[in-house]
Each structure stands twice: as structure tokens, then as C-alpha cells.
């Protein structure tokens, strides 16, 4: 009978430990709002998240920054965060059409593409058309990603077809190819170029005005932290959030 008694004790102990661990995880996550956001929003949303935590003691914010198309796919396939912020309307529309929004999305910012090069622009890139020069290694975003879709619209409008050496899954990845010396030039948002500082030289081009991306944000249906999610959205769209966005170079929608 001793083995049976020992087994019974072990079962009770394991059950108790599992219950305690589950309770601890629930307690840690009970005030955490989860935000899926475009990679280009990392700097500003991190700042806004810090302000939300300061204004709501005990609250926490967890971010998942990636390409908007990747995030939209994750949502459609079953991921359940509280908030989604996209770098264009098209990806938010995909999520809305899947019936995943708690209410209408709110447009809160806009962004425009620029060319970034190594500091000093050693290859003397001066225009969008010059990105097609032989021997120039150019990086862009993949087409489903908003920065890639914007690039496609500029190509269609100008008739200039790029031949990139790489198409990246997010704008931050495209920027990284230039800052690490793996590419001569990349098409990124003006806000990413601003955040890179002296690691790049920025070349603006007028054709970018034909492909401005508008950023929407929305609380998701059945958000585990619905009240905090609403507060985060309000923090983004309110005056304090607008000031943070302005400083980072985001335009108004």
C-alpha cells in the first residue's frame, strides 16, 4: 500500500503546484493590455505605454511589433490581443472584415516614404528613379506590408520599376539593412529615418506624396482587457499622444 500512498501524495503536490503557477500567471497578466502594432510605431507606442502605466498603477502593457500584414494574419488565425494598430487602412480592413473589431477604427497618424542611404549619401542617390541605377543595392518592404504597398503605388504611378536585392517583412528590417551596411539604400518611412539619426542620410522625393499611409487603431472584440484597451487607444488619439507622434515626425491623418 505504501507505493499507492506515495503516488497519491505526489499527485496532490503536483496539482497544488500547478494551481499555484496558474494563479500566479493570471495574477501577473490580470492588468496587462496586449497591443499588436506596426513596427514603425515602436518608439512612440513604447513612450505612450510608459505614460499609461504611470497613469494606471498596477497596469502593464505588452507589445508585439511587426509588419502590419503579419499581425493582421495572426489576428485572423486566432491571436487575441486587446488592441491593433496598423500602418495602413488595408490591413485594418482585413481584420474588420473578419469581424474582429469591437468598434470602428480611429485614424491617428500618417506617414510618408523617404530614401535612406549610408551617412553622407556616398552613392549620390538623389531621386526615386535613381534607385534603378546598375550596381546600386536597394532594399524595400515586401508587398503585403504597408511600406511595400506604398512602394508599389509609387512604382505604378511613376512607371519606375525597382529591382531590389531584398524585400523585408517590416520597415525596421529594411532600415537595418542600410544601417548595418548590407544595402546602399532603402525605402522607409520618414519617422524611421528620423529615429535612425546620424546612422543614415535621408533623401526626400516628391513622388512619395502619391502614397501616404494612414494609420488606424482599434480595440478588438472580446479583448481580455477591454477597459485598459480603451484607455490605450484614447492615449494614442488624445492630445498627449498627438504630441508624442508629432515629435517623432508622424503627420496628421
C-alpha positions, 0 to 999 in steps of 0.5 A, a space after each residue: 500500500 505504501 507505493 499507492 500512498 506515495 503516488 497519491 501524495 505526489 499527485 496532490 503536490 503536483 496539482 497544488 503546484 500547478 494551481 499555484 503557477 496558474 494563479 500566479 500567471 493570471 495574477 501577473 497578466 490580470 492588468 496587462 493590455 496586449 497591443 499588436 502594432 506596426 513596427 514603425 510605431 515602436 518608439 512612440 507606442 513604447 513612450 505612450 505605454 510608459 505614460 499609461 502605466 504611470 497613469 494606471 498603477 498596477 497596469 502593464 502593457 505588452 507589445 508585439 511589433 511587426 509588419 502590419 500584414 503579419 499581425 493582421 494574419 495572426 489576428 485572423 488565425 486566432 491571436 487575441 490581443 486587446 488592441 491593433 494598430 496598423 500602418 495602413 487602412 488595408 490591413 485594418 480592413 482585413 481584420 474588420 472584415 473578419 469581424 474582429 473589431 469591437 468598434 470602428 477604427 480611429 485614424 491617428 497618424 500618417 506617414 510618408 516614404 523617404 530614401 535612406 542611404 549610408 551617412 553622407 549619401 556616398 552613392 549620390 542617390 538623389 531621386 526615386 528613379 535613381 534607385 534603378 541605377 546598375 550596381 546600386 543595392 536597394 532594399 524595400 518592404 515586401 508587398 503585403 506590408 504597408 511600406 511595400 504597398 506604398 512602394 508599389 503605388 509609387 512604382 505604378 504611378 511613376 512607371 519606375 520599376 525597382 529591382 531590389 536585392 531584398 524585400 523585408 517583412 517590416 520597415 525596421 528590417 529594411 532600415 537595418 539593412 542600410 544601417 548595418 551596411 548590407 544595402 546602399 539604400 532603402 525605402 522607409 518611412 520618414 519617422 524611421 529615418 528620423 529615429 535612425 539619426 546620424 546612422 543614415 542620410 535621408 533623401 526626400 522625393 516628391 513622388 512619395 506624396 502619391 502614397 501616404 499611409 494612414 494609420 488606424 487603431 482599434 480595440 478588438 472584440 472580446 479583448 481580455 482587457 477591454 477597459 485598459 484597451 480603451 484607455 490605450 487607444 484614447 492615449 494614442 488619439 488624445 492630445 498627449 499622444 498627438 504630441 508624442 507622434 508629432 515629435 517623432 515626425 508622424 503627420 496628421 491623418 
